[in-house]
Amino acid sequence: MIEKSKKIIGDLFWKFVLFLVVYGVRTYLLVVYRPKMTFLGSVKSTDLKEPMIIIANHTSMLDPLMVQSLFFHKRSIVVAKDQVEDPHFSWALKRFKNVIPCDRFNLDTEWALLAKKELEKGNSVIIFPEGKCRYDGLLNEFKTGFAFLARSTGYPVLSLGIDGIYKMGHRTQIVVDEPEKIERVKGIPSSKHLAERSEYFRQKVWELKHL
């Protein structure tokens, strides 16, 4: 009985800590970097009416935090499995129910199944297709996982272009494009088609980043 009580108290404590961390980080990002969002299509707010696959360029470790802070409700995020297991981050990431681990160094399909379940529950899924940060202003090749997920589920892709500048006195710029679907098909999509669609969206994000 005593052990059960300790466990309940421990769980409540960590929930409180995570609450403070989440809202503290969100407040910091929104106040310090004052993100300016430009909506180019039918989406006019971060309060999405339907679940979407949200993709963006990756210029800083702050990008995932910023996108989650803006699309704050009903969303999950795909995170590299090695980061989830990193002792510096694991204490928090393993307690977040909205984190989808993905092994970026090996063939991994489990993350797509988890992401599909999140979409079906009404949660948008945030993915950074480059898989890692790039600091020179260019874009890495987009991995095809997001395209596979979009094509196999039929949910639309919402592209974001982030200027990637996080510094005092500068408003971080984020441009949001029109959601776009990748035709849903039965069976396994060809790798060539997925690569073509991934490159198409990479070019789209590149253009958004420079608007």
Accessible surface in RSA format (square Angstrom, percent):
REM  Atomic radii and reference values for relative SASA: ProtOr
REM  Chains: A
REM  Algorithm: Lee & Richards
REM  Probe-radius: 1.40
REM  Slices: 20
REM RES _ NUM      All-atoms   Total-Side   Main-Chain    Non-polar    All polar
REM                ABS   REL    ABS   REL    ABS   REL    ABS   REL    ABS   REL
RES MET A   1   187.78  97.2 142.12  94.1  45.65 108.7 123.90 105.3  63.88  84.6
RES ILE A   2   126.65  72.1 123.23  91.8   3.42   8.2 125.47  90.3   1.18   3.2
RES GLU A   3   125.44  72.0 120.58  91.2   4.86  11.6  63.04 121.9  62.40  50.9
RES LYS A   4   136.54  66.6 129.73  79.6   6.81  16.2  77.26  69.5  59.28  63.1
RES SER A   5    45.35  38.3  43.48  58.0   1.87   4.3  24.63  52.4  20.72  29.0
RES LYS A   6   124.92  60.9 115.70  71.0   9.22  21.9  70.97  63.9  53.95  57.5
RES LYS A   7   138.15  67.4 128.11  78.6  10.04  23.9 104.22  93.8  33.94  36.1
RES ILE A   8    89.04  50.7  87.81  65.4   1.23   3.0  89.04  64.1   0.00   0.0
RES ILE A   9   115.74  65.9 114.75  85.5   0.99   2.4 114.94  82.8   0.80   2.2
RES GLY A  10    26.65  32.9   0.00   N/A  26.65  32.9  26.49  72.7   0.16   0.4
RES ASP A  11    61.78  43.3  59.04  58.8   2.74   6.5  16.18  38.1  45.60  45.5
RES LEU A  12   107.14  59.7 102.09  73.0   5.05  12.7 102.43  71.9   4.71  12.7
RES PHE A  13   113.64  56.9 106.91  66.2   6.73  17.5 113.20  68.6   0.44   1.3
RES TRP A  14    82.25  33.0  82.25  39.8   0.00   0.0  63.24  33.7  19.01  30.8
RES LYS A  15   133.45  65.1 125.81  77.2   7.64  18.2  75.86  68.3  57.60  61.3
RES PHE A  16   119.11  59.6 114.27  70.8   4.83  12.6 118.65  71.9   0.46   1.3
RES VAL A  17    32.35  21.3  32.22  29.2   0.13   0.3  32.35  28.1   0.00   0.0
RES LEU A  18    16.45   9.2  16.30  11.7   0.16   0.4  16.45  11.6   0.00   0.0
RES PHE A  19   109.94  55.0 103.50  64.1   6.44  16.8 109.21  66.2   0.74   2.1
RES LEU A  20    96.03  53.5  87.73  62.8   8.29  20.8  89.16  62.6   6.87  18.5
RES VAL A  21    54.95  36.2  48.31  43.7   6.64  16.0  54.95  47.7   0.00   0.0
RES VAL A  22    41.12  27.1  34.57  31.3   6.54  15.8  38.86  33.8   2.26   6.1
RES TYR A  23    96.52  45.1  95.61  54.4   0.91   2.4  62.08  46.7  34.44  42.5
RES GLY A  24    39.51  48.7   0.00   N/A  39.51  48.7  33.27  91.3   6.24  14.0
RES VAL A  25    51.67  34.0  48.25  43.7   3.42   8.2  50.69  44.0   0.98   2.7
RES ARG A  26    65.15  27.4  64.81  33.0   0.34   0.8   4.59   6.3  60.56  36.7
RES THR A  27    79.91  56.8  75.77  76.8   4.13   9.9  55.66  74.8  24.24  36.6
RES TYR A  28   116.22  54.3 109.59  62.4   6.63  17.3  85.24  64.1  30.98  38.2
RES LEU A  29     0.96   0.5   0.96   0.7   0.00   0.0   0.96   0.7   0.00   0.0
RES LEU A  30    54.83  30.5  45.23  32.4   9.60  24.1  45.39  31.9   9.44  25.4
RES VAL A  31   100.21  65.9  88.66  80.3  11.56  27.8  92.83  80.7   7.38  20.0
RES VAL A  32    30.51  20.1  20.76  18.8   9.75  23.5  24.74  21.5   5.77  15.7
RES TYR A  33    18.81   8.8  18.81  10.7   0.00   0.0   0.95   0.7  17.86  22.0
RES ARG A  34   108.23  45.4 104.46  53.3   3.77   9.0  49.01  67.0  59.22  35.9
RES PRO A  35    20.65  15.0   6.47   5.9  14.18  51.5   6.47   5.3  14.18  88.1
RES LYS A  36    99.32  48.5  97.44  59.8   1.88   4.5  42.37  38.1  56.95  60.7
RES MET A  37    40.22  20.8  15.45  10.2  24.77  59.0  10.22   8.7  29.99  39.7
RES THR A  38    54.45  38.7  51.18  51.9   3.28   7.8  40.09  53.8  14.36  21.7
RES PHE A  39    50.60  25.3  30.98  19.2  19.62  51.1  31.01  18.8  19.60  56.1
RES LEU A  40    87.12  48.5  53.08  38.0  34.04  85.6  56.60  39.7  30.52  82.1
RES GLY A  41    12.20  15.0   0.00   N/A  12.20  15.0  10.90  29.9   1.29   2.9
RES SER A  42    80.85  68.3  51.11  68.2  29.74  68.5  49.70 105.8  31.15  43.6
RES VAL A  43    15.83  10.4  10.36   9.4   5.47  13.2  15.31  13.3   0.53   1.4
RES LYS A  44   140.35  68.5 118.53  72.7  21.81  51.9  87.39  78.7  52.96  56.4
RES SER A  45    53.02  44.8  47.45  63.3   5.57  12.8  35.06  74.7  17.96  25.2
RES THR A  46    38.61  27.5  28.96  29.4   9.64  23.0   5.40   7.3  33.21  50.2
RES ASP A  47    94.77  66.4  84.58  84.2  10.18  24.1  31.71  74.6  63.06  62.9
RES LEU A  48    37.28  20.8  11.17   8.0  26.11  65.6  13.26   9.3  24.02  64.6
RES LYS A  49   189.30  92.3 150.45  92.3  38.84  92.5 114.67 103.2  74.62  79.5
RES GLU A  50    82.74  47.5  79.08  59.8   3.67   8.7  26.98  52.2  55.77  45.5
RES PRO A  51    25.33  18.5  24.11  22.0   1.22   4.4  25.33  20.9   0.00   0.0
RES MET A  52     8.55   4.4   8.55   5.7   0.00   0.0   8.55   7.3   0.00   0.0
RES ILE A  53     0.00   0.0   0.00   0.0   0.00   0.0   0.00   0.0   0.00   0.0
RES ILE A  54     0.19   0.1   0.19   0.1   0.00   0.0   0.19   0.1   0.00   0.0
RES ILE A  55     0.00   0.0   0.00   0.0   0.00   0.0   0.00   0.0   0.00   0.0
RES ALA A  56     0.75   0.7   0.64   1.0   0.11   0.2   0.64   0.9   0.11   0.3
RES ASN A  57     0.54   0.4   0.54   0.5   0.00   0.0   0.54   1.3   0.00   0.0
RES HIS A  58    18.15   9.9  17.25  12.0   0.90   2.3   3.04   3.1  15.11  17.6
RES THR A  59    17.36  12.3  11.49  11.6   5.87  14.0  11.49  15.4   5.87   8.9
RES SER A  60    21.02  17.8  20.14  26.9   0.88   2.0  10.34  22.0  10.68  15.0
RES MET A  61   100.24  51.9  91.88  60.8   8.36  19.9  79.26  67.4  20.98  27.8
RES LEU A  62    48.65  27.1  48.65  34.8   0.00   0.0  48.65  34.2   0.00   0.0
RES ASP A  63     0.00   0.0   0.00   0.0   0.00   0.0   0.00   0.0   0.00   0.0
RES PRO A  64    26.81  19.5  26.81  24.4   0.00   0.0  26.81  22.1   0.00   0.0
RES LEU A  65    72.47  40.4  70.84  50.7   1.63   4.1  71.67  50.3   0.80   2.2
RES MET A  66     0.00   0.0   0.00   0.0   0.00   0.0   0.00   0.0   0.00   0.0
RES VAL A  67     0.32   0.2   0.14   0.1   0.18   0.4   0.32   0.3   0.00   0.0
RES GLN A  68    28.01  15.7  28.01  20.5   0.00   0.0   5.59  11.9  22.41  17.0
RES SER A  69     5.76   4.9   4.55   6.1   1.21   2.8   1.03   2.2   4.73   6.6
RES LEU A  70    23.39  13.0  16.14  11.5   7.25  18.2  17.97  12.6   5.42  14.6
RES PHE A  71     3.28   1.6   2.84   1.8   0.43   1.1   3.28   2.0   0.00   0.0
RES PHE A  72    28.09  14.1  16.62  10.3  11.47  29.9  16.62  10.1  11.47  32.8
RES HIS A  73   137.17  75.0 119.97  83.4  17.20  44.0  80.14  82.6  57.03  66.4
RES LYS A  74   140.83  68.7 122.12  74.9  18.71  44.5  79.55  71.6  61.28  65.3
RES ARG A  75    34.77  14.6  28.17  14.4   6.60  15.7   1.64   2.2  33.13  20.1
RES SER A  76     0.81   0.7   0.81   1.1   0.00   0.0   0.09   0.2   0.72   1.0
RES ILE A  77     3.72   2.1   3.72   2.8   0.00   0.0   3.72   2.7   0.00   0.0
RES VAL A  78    23.87  15.7  12.06  10.9  11.81  28.4  12.06  10.5  11.81  32.0
RES VAL A  79    19.52  12.8  15.81  14.3   3.71   9.0  19.52  17.0   0.00   0.0
RES ALA A  80    16.56  15.2   6.63  10.2   9.93  22.6   9.14  12.9   7.41  19.6
RES LYS A  81    88.61  43.2  88.61  54.4   0.00   0.0  35.00  31.5  53.60  57.1
RES ASP A  82    57.52  40.3  45.10  44.9  12.42  29.4  33.64  79.2  23.87  23.8
RES GLN A  83    51.35  28.7  50.60  37.0   0.75   1.8  10.04  21.4  41.31  31.3
RES VAL A  84    10.30   6.8  10.30   9.3   0.00   0.0  10.30   9.0   0.00   0.0
RES GLU A  85    96.33  55.3  78.72  59.6  17.61  41.9  26.68  51.6  69.65  56.9
RES ASP A  86    43.72  30.6  38.62  38.4   5.10  12.1   8.77  20.6  34.95  34.9
RES PRO A  87   108.72  79.2  90.51  82.5  18.21  66.2  93.45  77.2  15.27  94.9
RES HIS A  88   140.48  76.8 120.18  83.5  20.30  51.9  93.28  96.1  47.20  54.9
RES PHE A  89    92.86  46.5  90.85  56.3   2.01   5.2  92.85  56.3   0.00   0.0
RES SER A  90    18.91  16.0  18.09  24.1   0.82   1.9   2.16   4.6  16.75  23.5
RES TRP A  91    96.08  38.6  89.61  43.4   6.47  15.2  82.04  43.7  14.05  22.8
RES ALA A  92    11.91  10.9  11.91  18.4   0.00   0.0  11.91  16.8   0.00   0.0
RES LEU A  93    34.70  19.3  32.61  23.3   2.09   5.3  32.61  22.9   2.09   5.6
RES LYS A  94   135.18  65.9  99.41  61.0  35.76  85.2  60.34  54.3  74.84  79.7
RES ARG A  95   101.19  42.5  78.11  39.8  23.08  54.9  29.64  40.5  71.55  43.4
RES PHE A  96    53.22  26.6  44.01  27.3   9.21  24.0  45.46  27.6   7.76  22.2
RES LYS A  97   199.30  97.2 166.11 101.9  33.19  79.0 120.69 108.6  78.61  83.7
RES ASN A  98    29.46  20.3  26.30  25.4   3.16   7.6  20.32  48.9   9.14   8.8
RES VAL A  99    21.38  14.1   5.41   4.9  15.96  38.5   5.41   4.7  15.96  43.3
RES ILE A 100     5.73   3.3   5.53   4.1   0.20   0.5   5.73   4.1   0.00   0.0
RES PRO A 101    47.34  34.5  42.04  38.3   5.30  19.3  42.11  34.8   5.23  32.5
RES CYS A 102    22.93  17.3  22.76  25.4   0.17   0.4   2.65   6.7  20.28  21.9
RES ASP A 103    35.57  24.9  31.75  31.6   3.82   9.0   6.53  15.4  29.04  29.0
RES ARG A 104    72.69  30.5  48.41  24.7  24.28  57.8  21.53  29.4  51.16  31.0
RES PHE A 105   146.70  73.4 114.81  71.1  31.89  83.0 121.21  73.5  25.49  72.9
RES ASN A 106   101.88  70.3  83.46  80.7  18.42  44.4  28.55  68.7  73.33  70.9
RES LEU A 107   174.71  97.3 137.65  98.5  37.06  93.2 143.53 100.8  31.18  83.9
RES ASP A 108    33.90  23.7  18.72  18.6  15.19  35.9   8.56  20.1  25.35  25.3
RES THR A 109    89.77  63.8  85.36  86.5   4.41  10.5  56.32  75.6  33.45  50.6
RES GLU A 110   112.64  64.7 110.73  83.8   1.91   4.6  33.59  65.0  79.05  64.5
RES TRP A 111    21.03   8.4  20.60  10.0   0.43   1.0   8.80   4.7  12.23  19.8
RES ALA A 112     9.21   8.5   7.87  12.1   1.34   3.1   8.15  11.5   1.06   2.8
RES LEU A 113   108.93  60.7 107.54  76.9   1.40   3.5 108.04  75.9   0.89   2.4
RES LEU A 114    62.71  34.9  61.58  44.1   1.13   2.8  61.88  43.5   0.83   2.2
RES ALA A 115     0.00   0.0   0.00   0.0   0.00   0.0   0.00   0.0   0.00   0.0
RES LYS A 116    74.47  36.3  74.47  45.7   0.00   0.0  42.61  38.4  31.86  33.9
RES LYS A 117   122.67  59.8 121.34  74.4   1.34   3.2  70.83  63.8  51.84  55.2
RES GLU A 118    21.79  12.5  21.79  16.5   0.00   0.0   2.71   5.2  19.08  15.6
RES LEU A 119     1.03   0.6   0.00   0.0   1.03   2.6   0.00   0.0   1.03   2.8
RES GLU A 120    99.40  57.1  66.75  50.5  32.66  77.8  29.94  57.9  69.46  56.7
RES LYS A 121   137.94  67.3 104.51  64.1  33.44  79.6  71.75  64.6  66.19  70.5
RES GLY A 122    18.93  23.3   0.00   N/A  18.93  23.3  14.07  38.6   4.86  10.9
RES ASN A 123    28.65  19.8  28.65  27.7   0.00   0.0   0.44   1.1  28.20  27.3
RES SER A 124     4.80   4.1   4.66   6.2   0.14   0.3   1.62   3.5   3.18   4.5
RES VAL A 125     0.00   0.0   0.00   0.0   0.00   0.0   0.00   0.0   0.00   0.0
RES ILE A 126     0.86   0.5   0.86   0.6   0.00   0.0   0.86   0.6   0.00   0.0
RES ILE A 127    12.91   7.3  12.84   9.6   0.07   0.2  12.84   9.2   0.07   0.2
RES PHE A 128    20.74  10.4  10.36   6.4  10.38  27.0  10.36   6.3  10.38  29.7
RES PRO A 129     4.43   3.2   0.00   0.0   4.43  16.1   4.20   3.5   0.23   1.4
RES GLU A 130     5.98   3.4   1.23   0.9   4.76  11.3   0.00   0.0   5.98   4.9
RES GLY A 131    21.46  26.5   0.00   N/A  21.46  26.5  14.51  39.8   6.95  15.6
RES LYS A 132   125.95  61.4 121.69  74.7   4.25  10.1  69.05  62.1  56.90  60.6
RES CYS A 133    21.84  16.5   5.04   5.6  16.80  39.5   3.41   8.6  18.43  19.9
RES ARG A 134    69.87  29.3  66.48  33.9   3.39   8.1  15.05  20.6  54.82  33.2
RES TYR A 135   167.76  78.3 131.51  74.8  36.25  94.3 111.57  83.8  56.19  69.3
RES ASP A 136    91.97  64.4  56.30  56.0  35.66  84.3  48.28 113.6  43.69  43.6
RES GLY A 137    29.72  36.6   0.00   N/A  29.72  36.6  25.14  69.0   4.58  10.3
RES LEU A 138    87.03  48.5  85.65  61.3   1.37   3.4  85.65  60.2   1.37   3.7
RES LEU A 139    11.27   6.3   1.16   0.8  10.11  25.4   1.16   0.8  10.11  27.2
RES ASN A 140    25.10  17.3  22.70  21.9   2.40   5.8   9.48  22.8  15.63  15.1
RES GLU A 141   144.26  82.8 129.59  98.0  14.67  34.9  47.56  92.0  96.70  79.0
RES PHE A 142     4.65   2.3   0.90   0.6   3.74   9.7   0.90   0.5   3.74  10.7
RES LYS A 143   110.26  53.8 103.04  63.2   7.22  17.2  62.70  56.4  47.55  50.7
RES THR A 144    51.09  36.3  48.23  48.9   2.86   6.8  19.71  26.5  31.38  47.4
RES GLY A 145    23.41  28.9   0.00   N/A  23.41  28.9  20.35  55.8   3.06   6.8
RES PHE A 146     2.06   1.0   0.15   0.1   1.91   5.0   0.15   0.1   1.91   5.5
RES ALA A 147     0.00   0.0   0.00   0.0   0.00   0.0   0.00   0.0   0.00   0.0
RES PHE A 148    68.01  34.0  68.01  42.1   0.00   0.0  68.01  41.2   0.00   0.0
RES LEU A 149     2.03   1.1   2.03   1.5   0.00   0.0   2.03   1.4   0.00   0.0
RES ALA A 150     0.03   0.0   0.00   0.0   0.03   0.1   0.00   0.0   0.03   0.1
RES ARG A 151    29.94  12.6  29.94  15.3   0.00   0.0   0.03   0.0  29.91  18.1
RES SER A 152    32.78  27.7  23.23  31.0   9.55  22.0  20.09  42.8  12.69  17.8
RES THR A 153     9.45   6.7   1.56   1.6   7.89  18.8   2.49   3.3   6.96  10.5
RES GLY A 154    15.31  18.9   0.00   N/A  15.31  18.9  11.05  30.3   4.25   9.5
RES TYR A 155    50.42  23.5  49.46  28.1   0.96   2.5  28.27  21.2  22.14  27.3
RES PRO A 156     6.13   4.5   6.13   5.6   0.00   0.0   6.13   5.1   0.00   0.0
RES VAL A 157     0.51   0.3   0.00   0.0   0.51   1.2   0.00   0.0   0.51   1.4
RES LEU A 158     0.00   0.0   0.00   0.0   0.00   0.0   0.00   0.0   0.00   0.0
RES SER A 159     0.57   0.5   0.57   0.8   0.00   0.0   0.00   0.0   0.57   0.8
RES LEU A 160     0.48   0.3   0.48   0.3   0.00   0.0   0.48   0.3   0.00   0.0
RES GLY A 161     1.02   1.3   0.00   N/A   1.02   1.3   0.00   0.0   1.02   2.3
RES ILE A 162     0.00   0.0   0.00   0.0   0.00   0.0   0.00   0.0   0.00   0.0
RES ASP A 163    28.22  19.8  16.45  16.4  11.77  27.8  16.06  37.8  12.16  12.1
RES GLY A 164    18.78  23.2   0.00   N/A  18.78  23.2   0.81   2.2  17.97  40.3
RES ILE A 165    70.91  40.4  67.91  50.6   3.01   7.2  70.91  51.1   0.00   0.0
RES TYR A 166    34.84  16.3   7.50   4.3  27.33  71.1   7.50   5.6  27.33  33.7
RES LYS A 167   126.41  61.7 120.72  74.1   5.70  13.6  69.15  62.2  57.26  61.0
RES MET A 168   152.41  78.9 132.41  87.6  20.01  47.6 124.23 105.6  28.18  37.3
RES GLY A 169    74.92  92.4   0.00   N/A  74.92  92.4  37.05 101.7  37.87  84.8
RES HIS A 170    44.81  24.5  41.37  28.8   3.43   8.8  25.04  25.8  19.77  23.0
RES ARG A 171    94.17  39.5  90.51  46.1   3.66   8.7  23.87  32.6  70.29  42.6
RES THR A 172     0.00   0.0   0.00   0.0   0.00   0.0   0.00   0.0   0.00   0.0
RES GLN A 173    59.66  33.4  59.61  43.6   0.05   0.1  26.18  55.7  33.48  25.4
RES ILE A 174     0.52   0.3   0.06   0.0   0.46   1.1   0.06   0.0   0.46   1.3
RES VAL A 175    10.19   6.7  10.19   9.2   0.00   0.0  10.19   8.9   0.00   0.0
RES VAL A 176     0.63   0.4   0.33   0.3   0.30   0.7   0.33   0.3   0.30   0.8
RES ASP A 177    24.40  17.1  24.02  23.9   0.38   0.9   0.11   0.3  24.29  24.2
RES GLU A 178    76.20  43.7  75.71  57.3   0.49   1.2  45.79  88.6  30.41  24.8
RES PRO A 179    23.56  17.2  11.61  10.6  11.96  43.5  11.74   9.7  11.82  73.5
RES GLU A 180    48.74  28.0  44.26  33.5   4.48  10.7  25.95  50.2  22.79  18.6
RES LYS A 181   132.23  64.5 113.13  69.4  19.09  45.5  60.66  54.6  71.57  76.2
RES ILE A 182     4.25   2.4   1.24   0.9   3.01   7.3   3.19   2.3   1.06   2.9
RES GLU A 183   135.05  77.5 118.93  90.0  16.12  38.4  48.84  94.5  86.21  70.4
RES ARG A 184   148.22  62.2 124.74  63.6  23.48  55.9  38.02  52.0 110.20  66.8
RES VAL A 185    46.67  30.7  30.95  28.0  15.72  37.9  38.61  33.6   8.05  21.8
RES LYS A 186   207.58 101.3 179.82 110.3  27.76  66.1 126.96 114.3  80.62  85.9
RES GLY A 187    62.60  77.2   0.00   N/A  62.60  77.2  39.72 109.0  22.88  51.2
RES ILE A 188   159.69  90.9 131.17  97.7  28.52  68.7 131.76  94.9  27.94  75.8
RES PRO A 189     8.31   6.1   0.46   0.4   7.85  28.5   2.93   2.4   5.38  33.5
RES SER A 190    62.98  53.2  49.47  66.0  13.51  31.1  49.93 106.3  13.05  18.3
RES SER A 191    93.74  79.2  82.52 110.1  11.21  25.8  50.90 108.4  42.84  60.0
RES LYS A 192   151.56  73.9 144.34  88.6   7.22  17.2  93.68  84.3  57.88  61.7
RES HIS A 193    55.97  30.6  55.09  38.3   0.88   2.2  34.87  35.9  21.10  24.5
RES LEU A 194    14.60   8.1  14.60  10.4   0.00   0.0  14.60  10.3   0.00   0.0
RES ALA A 195    50.37  46.3  44.12  68.1   6.25  14.2  45.68  64.3   4.70  12.4
RES GLU A 196    91.40  52.5  80.23  60.7  11.16  26.6  41.92  81.1  49.48  40.4
RES ARG A 197    55.02  23.1  55.02  28.0   0.00   0.0   7.55  10.3  47.47  28.8
RES SER A 198     2.73   2.3   2.73   3.6   0.00   0.0   2.73   5.8   0.00   0.0
RES GLU A 199    70.76  40.6  68.91  52.1   1.86   4.4  48.99  94.8  21.77  17.8
RES TYR A 200    87.68  40.9  79.80  45.4   7.88  20.5  65.84  49.5  21.84  26.9
RES PHE A 201     0.14   0.1   0.14   0.1   0.00   0.0   0.14   0.1   0.00   0.0
RES ARG A 202    49.27  20.7  49.27  25.1   0.00   0.0   2.09   2.9  47.18  28.6
RES GLN A 203    75.85  42.4  75.68  55.3   0.17   0.4  31.82  67.7  44.03  33.4
RES LYS A 204    28.60  14.0  25.55  15.7   3.05   7.3  21.48  19.3   7.12   7.6
RES VAL A 205     0.00   0.0   0.00   0.0   0.00   0.0   0.00   0.0   0.00   0.0
RES TRP A 206    78.37  31.5  78.37  37.9   0.00   0.0  51.99  27.7  26.38  42.8
RES GLU A 207   109.99  63.1 104.67  79.2   5.33  12.7  36.97  71.5  73.02  59.6
RES LEU A 208     7.16   4.0   6.61   4.7   0.55   1.4   6.61   4.6   0.55   1.5
RES LYS A 209    29.28  14.3  17.03  10.4  12.26  29.2   0.91   0.8  28.37  30.2
RES HIS A 210   106.71  58.3  72.83  50.6  33.89  86.7  64.60  66.6  42.11  49.0
RES LEU A 211   134.73  75.0  77.32  55.3  57.41 144.3 107.43  75.4  27.30  73.5
END  Absolute sums over single chains surface
CHAIN  1 A    12097.3      10199.0       1898.3       7443.9       4653.4
END  Absolute sums over all chains
TOTAL         12097.3      10199.0       1898.3       7443.9       4653.4
